[in-house]
């Protein structure tokens, strides 16, 4: 049986997550607030279907950080699998999303990858090869969820470094400023 994933937010990072998962044999559903991005992702073969798969094993939130909390909460209520994100801010997201019932299914992550290009048109399956990815689980995160998210990032070529959400934010702030 094929593994199933959702990707919400089909820009460069979300589109690349979808592409990498498809190459790895996953069935991927995708959603974006811009219907033209959904159509482009579908026509490029980055996603199998448009929308949310309630039975997905894992869901990725690849929205702008300002929309991450709401998107993660919606996925936790609409799906039964693990939910992760790809945003550059972790402590606030983990603190706000983790209490959503059922607890423990959210595992923050941040792939340190990108490109000078943007949008779903620039998405590529190899974007995460050789990149670092911070795994930032909440204290109540289910161990099997933490392992599943780390395993997925490794499967698409990233090296996973686990740290607290607060440590992540401090390191990113140092590196960025």
Secondary structure as UniProt FT lines:
FT   STRAND          4..8
FT   HELIX           12..23
FT   TURN            24..25
FT   STRAND          27..31
FT   HELIX           35..43
FT   TURN            44..45
FT   STRAND          49..50
FT   TURN            54..55
FT   STRAND          58..61
FT   HELIX           65..78
FT   STRAND          82..85
FT   HELIX           91..97
FT   TURN            98..99
FT   TURN            103..104
FT   STRAND          106..112
FT   HELIX           120..122
FT   TURN            125..130
FT   STRAND          132..137
FT   TURN            139..140
FT   HELIX           143..155
FT   TURN            156..157
FT   STRAND          159..162
FT   HELIX           165..176
//
